[in-house]
């Protein structure tokens, strides 16, 4: 009875095809495993987020219909300037990112840096091919 080494199975073109099949199979198994780990982490993270959220309170059963709160008179749309709208958008973005403790005191547009000859030469050299 003769025993051959494992390397004797991977000789020639059929051996190369077998090795390629094994290598590709391992790669795809690892990719599927990573995909399953990411999907599992999505579910774990959503479960953790749901644990931290307060439960909504059950509405109280009352026979009287709730009265609507009086609303402040709305300003006409033409009275809102672009600067006020921009300030509101910036404030909302900062509040969303930093929380309700942050507030915008003032804002001003940033002026574009002055273009110098050195910057222009650098841009020209970067856009030209080698």
C-alpha positions in Angstrom: 0.0 0.0 0.0 1.5 3.3 -1.0 0.7 6.5 0.7 1.1 9.8 -1.2 1.4 13.2 0.3 -1.4 15.7 0.1 0.6 17.8 -2.3 0.3 15.0 -4.9 -3.4 15.9 -5.3 -2.7 19.5 -6.3 -0.4 18.9 -9.3 -1.1 20.2 -12.8 -4.2 22.0 -14.2 -6.7 19.9 -12.2 -4.7 20.6 -9.0 -4.7 24.3 -9.7 -8.5 24.3 -10.3 -9.0 22.4 -7.0 -6.8 24.9 -5.1 -8.7 27.9 -6.8 -12.0 26.4 -5.8 -10.9 26.0 -2.2 -9.4 29.5 -2.0 -12.5 31.1 -3.5 -14.8 29.1 -1.2 -12.8 30.3 1.9 -13.0 33.9 0.7 -16.8 33.7 0.2 -17.4 31.9 3.5 -15.5 34.7 5.3 -17.5 37.4 3.4 -20.8 35.8 4.3 -19.6 35.5 7.9 -18.7 39.2 8.1 -22.1 40.0 6.5 -23.9 38.0 9.2 -21.9 39.7 11.9 -22.8 43.1 10.6 -26.5 42.2 10.3 -26.4 40.8 13.9 -24.7 44.0 15.2 -27.5 46.1 13.5 -30.1 44.1 15.5 -28.1 44.3 18.7 -27.6 48.1 18.4 -31.2 48.7 17.6 -32.2 46.6 20.7 -29.8 48.7 22.8 -31.2 51.9 21.4 -34.8 50.7 22.2 -33.8 49.9 25.8 -32.6 53.5 26.4 -35.7 55.1 24.9 -38.5 55.9 27.5 -41.7 54.0 27.0 -44.5 56.2 25.7 -47.1 56.9 28.4 -50.6 55.5 27.8 -53.1 58.3 27.0 -55.4 59.0 29.9 -59.0 58.1 29.3 -61.1 61.2 29.8 -64.6 62.0 28.8 -63.8 65.6 27.8 -62.1 66.3 24.5 -58.7 67.9 24.9 -58.8 71.6 24.2 -56.5 72.8 21.5 -53.7 75.1 22.8 -53.9 78.7 21.5 -51.2 79.2 18.9 -49.2 82.3 18.5 -50.1 84.5 15.5 -48.0 83.4 12.6 -45.7 85.9 10.9 -46.3 86.5 7.3 -43.9 84.5 5.0 -42.6 87.7 3.4 -41.5 89.1 6.8 -39.0 86.2 7.3 -35.7 87.2 5.7 -33.1 84.9 4.3 -30.7 85.7 7.1 -33.3 84.7 9.7 -34.0 81.5 7.9 -30.3 80.7 7.6 -29.9 81.4 11.3 -32.8 79.0 12.1 -31.3 76.3 10.0 -27.8 76.7 11.5 -29.3 76.7 15.0 -31.3 73.6 14.3 -28.2 71.8 13.0 -26.1 72.8 16.0 -28.8 71.7 18.4 -29.1 68.4 16.6 -25.4 67.8 16.8 -24.6 69.2 20.2 -27.9 69.1 22.2 -30.1 71.7 23.5 -27.4 73.3 25.7 -25.7 74.9 22.6 -26.9 78.1 21.1 -25.9 80.3 18.3 -25.1 83.9 19.3 -24.1 85.3 15.9 -23.0 84.2 12.5 -21.3 85.8 9.6 -20.3 84.4 6.2 -16.7 83.3 5.7 -14.8 85.2 3.0 -13.0 83.1 0.4 -9.3 83.1 0.8 -7.5 85.4 -1.6 -6.1 83.7 -4.6 -2.3 84.2 -5.0 0.0 83.5 -7.9 1.5 80.6 -6.0 -1.9 79.0 -5.5 -2.7 79.4 -9.2 0.6 77.8 -10.3 0.0 74.9 -7.9 -3.5 74.4 -9.3 -2.2 74.6 -12.8 0.5 72.0 -12.2 -2.0 69.7 -10.5 -4.4 69.9 -13.4 -1.7 69.3 -16.1 -0.7 65.7 -16.8 2.7 64.4 -16.1 
